[in-house]
Structure formats: structure tokens, C-alpha cells
Amino acid sequence: MPAISSDPSLLDRLVERLQSKETLDLEFKSVQGSIGKSVWETVSAFANTSGGWLILGVSDEGEPIGVGNGHERSKQFLDQIRNSQKISFPVCGAHDVEIQQVSGSDLVVVRVPAAARRDRPVYVQGNPYVGTFVRRGEGDYQCTKPEVDRMMREASDVATDSTVLPHYGLTDLDEGTLASYRRRYQTQNPTSPHLALDNSEFLRAIGGWRRERERSEEGITVAGLLLCGKEDAIREWRGRHLIDYQRVPQRNSEERWLDRVTWEGNLLGAMDALLPRLVEGVDIPFRLSGATRQDQTPVHTAVREALVNLLVHADYSETSASLILRSPSGYEFRNPGSSRVPESDLYATNRSDPRNPTLVRMFRLIGLAEEAGTGIPAILKAWRE
């Protein structure tokens, strides 16, 4: 049963945030009768975004007007949240609901946690394509079909980069890129037995070639094509370029950009083509390690890690390209889609939930990706240095 509290401190803090316009994760509803569909739309929006607080019995202006009987209203909420016709997943439990008594009126305070990736989309009306909402700014917004499809893809534990591509084979791979990868692999793993394998078996060992037992089909995986595929094969599979790199001038310049690359080829080639552009002109102070000058600065390290993160964590099922902006004031790396790890965990923990685990492993095998969950902290550490 929800707890009853006459301590208004929680409500006071929430009202204060409302008045300061911090309302991304805060919503007031003037519920006095039955719980209407707008309440469930807000629950859906909070659950599909970053969670939030839902206060029942408060006007839009933040004035407490009550919900009538707080016990009845909270019971109604908890009963209905278990009804799949109301909402697809019971994201809240009794421990998330509290009755606040303010000026003799009962308010119901609901903490709506963010739903786990595997439980999304959380939707109402029994239909994800009409009942899925997300939180943007101060309101709830209905998701488009591509947004719902993205959530459904993300909910799966089957990594899309391990999918075998029908009708693609070794002839769709760039021999020079594969040879370059093998040389780097040998440098990092000089005693590996995989060095003696032919190309198809070597690809199988690193995840670029696979047999799907369900379909009794084997061939190049999505990760294999992305790693070292020919440009025309990647374009045929995806339909547009993977990465848009722009070096832009000062804001008041008449030029739109100083350098631009729309990359349509494989990811190893992208690494070789874009990293020099990203670090070109970066000041290198004179430093010695023993008798050898050090040409790598913390900026080089941070930029390299950011580029690798962009390449291996992008959602390549999305139609839009990854974007890299270099300006006089800094760098911006932007992938389509959303992070599979909450923002707070990205910066504070080593939690990892890679979208493309095969690609991550491929890059790690040649020393171009950190261990799971250390990418963002490594970037921040290098940048602070």
C-alpha cells in the first residue's frame, strides 16, 4: 500500500523545479475523477525517455487541488498499470507511489522509472505504433513508426552486426583492407594460431563470417562487410553514406566548411582517412620518453577514442549518417539513434551494452578499442589531461 506523508518537502522541491522551468522529467495532472489517457501517455513518455515524476491532483499552475480519496486513486493507478490494455508494461510498483497530504488535500506522487531497453517501447492503447510516447521539453510526443521500430530493434538481445547477409561473399570484401587488418592483427597478436588461416576462416574467427544454423546459411556478416567491405557493396546494402565529416570555420565566416568528406566505404578505411584530418594541426609540445620524442598528446588519444566509439556503436540500420564536426572551438561526434546505456552511467561507470559487439571485438583485436565500458571515461580522462 502506498505510504502517506504529510511532509511536503518532496512536493515543495518538485513545485520549485516547475517554477524554474525544469520540467523534462516532471508533470502535474489535475486528476479528480477517473485516471484519463493523458496520464498513461505521460507514463509511457517518461518510461521511454529517462524517467520522471508524475503528480496527480495538482493544476498545471502548480496549485494543489487534490485527487479526492488518495487511497482510492493510488489503488486505481496501481490496478490499471497492470492492465495491458492500459499500458504495455507495469513500469511502476507500489514502492513508486506515495500519497502526500497538503492543506487537507490528498495528492498522489508517482515516480516513473525509465524502462529497461528490453522492455521498450512502453505504449498505451494496445498498439505500439499509435501509443508510444517520449518526453521532449515540457511535453509528451507521439513516436513515429521509425522511432518505434528503433526501440523494437534495441529491445532484442540478438546483435544485428552478427547477421549473415544473403548473397554477399568474399568478393564483396576489399582485399587491401582485409590485408591491412590482418597485418594489424599480427602486430597485436603475434602468436595467434589464427594468423595461419585463410581469409574465410580468419573472418570466421573474428566474427566477419558466420553460419546461421536456423537458415542453414553462411556468409559475410554485417560486421564483416562494415569492417572491410567494398564501397559499392556497402552502398548496395545500405543505400547511402555512413559518415559525414565536416571541418567548419568560425561562425561568422562566409564559408560553410573548410573540408568535407562523405564516407561511403568501410570502417577501417574511415579510421585511416578521418583520424589524420581530425588531429591535423593539433599542437604537439616537445616531450621525451627516454630518448624518443612523444608525438601523441592527450588530445590525440581522446579524438581517436571518440572516433572509434562513433564507428563501432553507430546504429547502421538508421537511414541517417553519423556526423563529425570539427570547429575552432572543439569536436562533435554524433550518431543516429540513442544510447543503450543511461547518460549517468556513461560518465560515472564502466557499464557496457554494445549495439555492435562483433565490431567492438574486431577493433579491440587490433588495439583500436578499449575494454567494454571504458570508452567514454577514457575520452574524458584524456581530454582533461
MOGI-V227997 format. One record per residue. RES is the residue in three letters. PSI is psi as a letter, one per 40 degrees, with the letter a starting at -180 (999 if undefined). NEAR is the number of other ideal C-beta (glycine too) atoms within 8 Angstrom. Layout:
res->(RES | RES)
psi->(PSI | PSI)
near->(NEAR | NEAR)
This chain:
res->(MET | PRO | ALA | ILE | SER | SER | ASP | PRO | SER | LEU | LEU | ASP | ARG | LEU | VAL | GLU | ARG | LEU | GLN | SER | LYS | GLU | THR | LEU | ASP | LEU | GLU | PHE | LYS | SER | VAL | GLN | GLY | SER | ILE | GLY | LYS | SER | VAL | TRP | GLU | THR | VAL | SER | ALA | PHE | ALA | ASN | THR | SER | GLY | GLY | TRP | LEU | ILE | LEU | GLY | VAL | SER | ASP | GLU | GLY | GLU | PRO | ILE | GLY | VAL | GLY | ASN | GLY | HIS | GLU | ARG | SER | LYS | GLN | PHE | LEU | ASP | GLN | ILE | ARG | ASN | SER | GLN | LYS | ILE | SER | PHE | PRO | VAL | CYS | GLY | ALA | HIS | ASP | VAL | GLU | ILE | GLN | GLN | VAL | SER | GLY | SER | ASP | LEU | VAL | VAL | VAL | ARG | VAL | PRO | ALA | ALA | ALA | ARG | ARG | ASP | ARG | PRO | VAL | TYR | VAL | GLN | GLY | ASN | PRO | TYR | VAL | GLY | THR | PHE | VAL | ARG | ARG | GLY | GLU | GLY | ASP | TYR | GLN | CYS | THR | LYS | PRO | GLU | VAL | ASP | ARG | MET | MET | ARG | GLU | ALA | SER | ASP | VAL | ALA | THR | ASP | SER | THR | VAL | LEU | PRO | HIS | TYR | GLY | LEU | THR | ASP | LEU | ASP | GLU | GLY | THR | LEU | ALA | SER | TYR | ARG | ARG | ARG | TYR | GLN | THR | GLN | ASN | PRO | THR | SER | PRO | HIS | LEU | ALA | LEU | ASP | ASN | SER | GLU | PHE | LEU | ARG | ALA | ILE | GLY | GLY | TRP | ARG | ARG | GLU | ARG | GLU | ARG | SER | GLU | GLU | GLY | ILE | THR | VAL | ALA | GLY | LEU | LEU | LEU | CYS | GLY | LYS | GLU | ASP | ALA | ILE | ARG | GLU | TRP | ARG | GLY | ARG | HIS | LEU | ILE | ASP | TYR | GLN | ARG | VAL | PRO | GLN | ARG | ASN | SER | GLU | GLU | ARG | TRP | LEU | ASP | ARG | VAL | THR | TRP | GLU | GLY | ASN | LEU | LEU | GLY | ALA | MET | ASP | ALA | LEU | LEU | PRO | ARG | LEU | VAL | GLU | GLY | VAL | ASP | ILE | PRO | PHE | ARG | LEU | SER | GLY | ALA | THR | ARG | GLN | ASP | GLN | THR | PRO | VAL | HIS | THR | ALA | VAL | ARG | GLU | ALA | LEU | VAL | ASN | LEU | LEU | VAL | HIS | ALA | ASP | TYR | SER | GLU | THR | SER | ALA | SER | LEU | ILE | LEU | ARG | SER | PRO | SER | GLY | TYR | GLU | PHE | ARG | ASN | PRO | GLY | SER | SER | ARG | VAL | PRO | GLU | SER | ASP | LEU | TYR | ALA | THR | ASN | ARG | SER | ASP | PRO | ARG | ASN | PRO | THR | LEU | VAL | ARG | MET | PHE | ARG | LEU | ILE | GLY | LEU | ALA | GLU | GLU | ALA | GLY | THR | GLY | ILE | PRO | ALA | ILE | LEU | LYS | ALA | TRP | ARG | GLU)
psi->(h | i | i | h | h | e | h | e | d | d | d | d | d | d | d | d | d | d | d | e | e | g | e | d | f | h | h | h | h | g | h | e | b | i | h | i | d | d | d | d | d | d | d | d | d | d | d | e | b | e | i | a | h | h | h | h | f | h | i | d | e | e | h | h | e | i | e | b | h | d | d | d | d | d | d | d | d | d | d | d | e | e | h | e | d | d | i | d | h | g | d | i | a | d | e | e | h | i | h | h | h | h | f | e | i | h | i | h | h | h | h | h | i | h | i | i | d | e | e | i | i | h | i | i | e | e | h | d | e | e | e | h | i | i | h | h | b | e | i | h | h | h | i | i | d | d | d | d | d | d | d | d | d | d | d | i | e | h | h | d | e | e | h | h | h | i | e | i | a | d | e | e | i | h | d | d | d | d | d | d | d | d | d | d | d | d | d | d | g | e | e | h | e | e | d | e | i | i | d | d | d | d | d | d | d | e | e | e | h | i | h | h | d | d | e | f | i | i | a | h | i | d | d | d | d | d | d | f | i | i | d | d | d | d | d | d | d | d | e | i | i | d | h | h | h | h | h | i | a | i | d | e | i | e | i | d | i | d | i | h | h | h | h | e | a | i | d | d | d | d | d | d | d | d | d | d | d | d | e | h | e | h | h | h | i | h | i | i | g | b | e | h | h | h | e | h | i | d | d | d | d | d | d | d | d | d | d | d | d | d | d | e | e | i | g | e | e | i | d | i | i | i | h | h | h | h | i | d | e | a | i | h | h | h | i | i | a | i | i | e | h | i | d | d | d | d | d | e | i | f | h | h | g | h | d | g | d | d | d | d | d | d | d | d | d | e | f | e | h | i | i | h | e | e | d | d | d | d | d | d | d | d | d | d | 999)
near->(4 | 12 | 6 | 8 | 9 | 6 | 5 | 8 | 6 | 11 | 13 | 8 | 8 | 12 | 10 | 8 | 10 | 12 | 7 | 6 | 6 | 7 | 10 | 10 | 10 | 12 | 11 | 10 | 13 | 9 | 12 | 8 | 4 | 4 | 10 | 7 | 7 | 8 | 13 | 12 | 12 | 15 | 17 | 17 | 14 | 16 | 16 | 16 | 12 | 10 | 10 | 14 | 11 | 14 | 15 | 15 | 17 | 13 | 9 | 5 | 4 | 9 | 6 | 11 | 9 | 9 | 13 | 9 | 7 | 15 | 10 | 8 | 16 | 12 | 8 | 10 | 15 | 13 | 8 | 11 | 12 | 6 | 8 | 6 | 5 | 8 | 15 | 10 | 8 | 7 | 12 | 13 | 7 | 7 | 4 | 9 | 15 | 11 | 15 | 13 | 11 | 9 | 4 | 4 | 11 | 14 | 17 | 18 | 15 | 14 | 10 | 14 | 9 | 10 | 11 | 6 | 9 | 6 | 10 | 12 | 13 | 14 | 14 | 13 | 8 | 8 | 7 | 10 | 7 | 7 | 13 | 16 | 15 | 11 | 15 | 5 | 6 | 5 | 6 | 12 | 9 | 7 | 12 | 6 | 7 | 7 | 10 | 14 | 8 | 13 | 13 | 10 | 10 | 12 | 10 | 6 | 4 | 5 | 10 | 11 | 14 | 12 | 8 | 12 | 11 | 6 | 5 | 10 | 7 | 7 | 4 | 10 | 15 | 12 | 6 | 6 | 13 | 12 | 8 | 10 | 13 | 10 | 8 | 10 | 14 | 10 | 9 | 9 | 10 | 7 | 3 | 8 | 5 | 10 | 10 | 4 | 9 | 5 | 9 | 8 | 9 | 11 | 13 | 10 | 8 | 11 | 14 | 14 | 12 | 11 | 7 | 10 | 5 | 4 | 6 | 6 | 8 | 7 | 12 | 15 | 16 | 11 | 14 | 14 | 17 | 13 | 14 | 12 | 16 | 10 | 10 | 6 | 12 | 15 | 11 | 7 | 10 | 8 | 6 | 7 | 9 | 14 | 15 | 12 | 13 | 11 | 11 | 9 | 8 | 6 | 3 | 3 | 6 | 2 | 6 | 3 | 9 | 6 | 8 | 8 | 10 | 9 | 13 | 9 | 11 | 15 | 11 | 11 | 11 | 13 | 12 | 9 | 10 | 14 | 11 | 8 | 12 | 11 | 11 | 6 | 4 | 9 | 5 | 6 | 5 | 5 | 6 | 8 | 6 | 4 | 3 | 6 | 7 | 8 | 4 | 5 | 10 | 9 | 10 | 10 | 11 | 13 | 13 | 11 | 13 | 11 | 14 | 13 | 12 | 13 | 14 | 13 | 10 | 14 | 10 | 11 | 6 | 9 | 6 | 4 | 10 | 13 | 10 | 16 | 10 | 10 | 11 | 4 | 3 | 4 | 10 | 8 | 11 | 8 | 9 | 10 | 9 | 5 | 6 | 8 | 9 | 8 | 8 | 6 | 9 | 10 | 8 | 5 | 6 | 7 | 7 | 7 | 7 | 11 | 12 | 14 | 9 | 13 | 14 | 13 | 10 | 14 | 12 | 11 | 10 | 11 | 7 | 8 | 8 | 7 | 5 | 7 | 8 | 9 | 11 | 9 | 9 | 12 | 12 | 10 | 8 | 12 | 9 | 6 | 5)
